Amino acid sequence: MKHHSLNALLAIVAVLLLVAAHFGWIDNYIQIVVMTIGINIIMSTSLNLVNGNMGEFTCGHAGFMCVGAYVSSIISVLCFGSKFGDPMLPAGSVLFVFPFILLIGGAVAAVSSLLVSVPSFKTRDDYLAIISIAVNYMIISALENMNFIGGSRGFQGMKDTYWAMIDIFDGPWMLFWVINFTIFTVWVIRRFISSTYGKGVNAICQDEVAAEIMSVNTNKIKIINFMVAAGLAGCAGGLYAHIIGYVNPQSFNILKSTEAMVMVYLGGMGSLSGAIISAILFTTLMEILRSQAIIDGMLSPVTFIFPDWEPSAGVIKWVMIPLLLVIVMQFRPEGIMGNRELSDVFPKLKKFYRFK
Amino acid sequence: MMAQTQPQTNITPVLEVRGMTQQFGGLRAVSDFNVRLMPGELTGLIGPNGAGKTTVFNLVSGFYQPTVGEIFINGQPTAGLKPHKVTSLGVARTFQNIRLWNDMTVLDNIRVAQHYWLNYGFFSSVFRTKRYKQRETQISEEANELLEVFDLMQFADEFPKNLPYGTQRKLEIARALSTKPKLLLLDEPAAGLNSADAKDLIRLIRWIHETFDVTIWMIEHHMDVMMELCEQIKVIDFGETIAEGNPEDIRNHPAVITAYLGDDNI
């Protein structure tokens, strides 16, 4: 059973995390960070499917996250909340219904990805990037103008679903769902891209003309690939909405899309393990740089010279992270992993798991 | 699998092109092109630079739709079909400048060329259904077999970009054959090869023609290659067919000599 030792390790880590969270060994803050890491892994691996494996350049991934977040929030409130009148489903069914709520959010996000994938038949590179930004804006603006779901004031009431779960069993439910969906995402993507079917995506990336001539239905594969990526991002959005308990269209603007892109380019294009590693690193770094003490410490030589300058962590973070990106692009433009997987860098890992 | 040179009326031609014209704006790249290839033929298409040879191939493989005219592959019209659909009717081609998928292994290059016939979709690939497993094993077996007969097995896990140029050409032909075509279009297979490699290529093409049940139509500039291989040669210039016949006729055809070398009366 050597081949399954990675699965076993993952399961142990997941259970340990849940147990630790349940008994309060790790506090709420750490839990939130872990959940953010999970969501970011979903975002970066799914965007990697489009930007890395297919070699398209889209920067509106947060738009699909937004669709997923809103759709699953609305369904969640309809089913278990009291905002739109009486709950439609008994609170006891929440544990079975909740994953489907997330998946429906993902499915609607997948359908909305047609807004980008259909233009991508004839458009590539910079032009597709512009289309994807436009779609991101379209989604946000449309939601801002829908006053019946809060418009630009945002939408809330999803916590009712969470409380319904807590009523059944008082545990770290959101952490549970995030861990499960993160593993689900990586599982789906890994199986998709390692099949001959999914390798058609790589063929499109490397030579679209040759792919079409060699019997790959490029348009269909593009649609499917975009749908998978957007669908998973939609699930991530649903999770995010239920963790925070509040969604606002502006949380999914171009800055959020950029975050996902930074993670993909940091990790290495087309490398699944790279996307995971960079999501973990990036989220951790974001949290570290959120601390005023650390920023003050790092900038003490500068503040020593300019004593009047009081850097604020919230602002300096957005100097540090782009700077990191500049440095990475200068000295390692292929990202942390290049287009290789962890098992290519450390072949000994293959003993423990079949990376196929 | 004897080469069949005599056209017979009761057999559907592998390729039939009727009155094909391609207009790019004001430029008439191909005009009133007709051809009929019977199963098992090995035919050549030659012409000076810019004569429209590659355009003919692009039209036949579905990459362009002809302005006027009809193309039939195994009796089926290709009008309005996307290139992958045309490929599925039984046409495969190679490119003048090699277009392999360079960051995929040699084996994957061969496997992905079976994409149209995978018969499973996204959900099968994720849930690894029975059909998925069956098809994947089948495809792997066929790909390995193909690499074996092409003597490329030792490169199976190599990336094409690391292979010598001649081997890349060979791999591209192998990839085209992986789609199990009835008609193989070779666009300048000997381009960039030295004379020793070109000799190997002649042997390879002849071997493919004898071994696989495939009609071959090739564009080539190396006249010695064409003269040695082809039973029939078609010559075009400025999109017009100027001559056709067996190599000996072509060699002495006045219109061909004029097209290649120019007129002697100024």
Interface residues (C-beta under 8 A of the other chain):
Chain A: W187 V188 R191 F192 S195 T196 Y197 G198 K199 G200 N202 A203 C205 Q206 D207 V209 A210 A211 E212 I213 M214 S215 V216 N217 T218 N219 I224 V228 N339
Chain B: S61 F63 K82 P83 H84 T87 S88 A92 R93 F95 R99 L100 W101 N102 D103 M104 D108 R111 V112 A113 Q114 H115 Y116 W117 L118 Y120 G121 F122 S124 S125 V126 R128 Y132 R135 E136 I139 R175 A176 T179
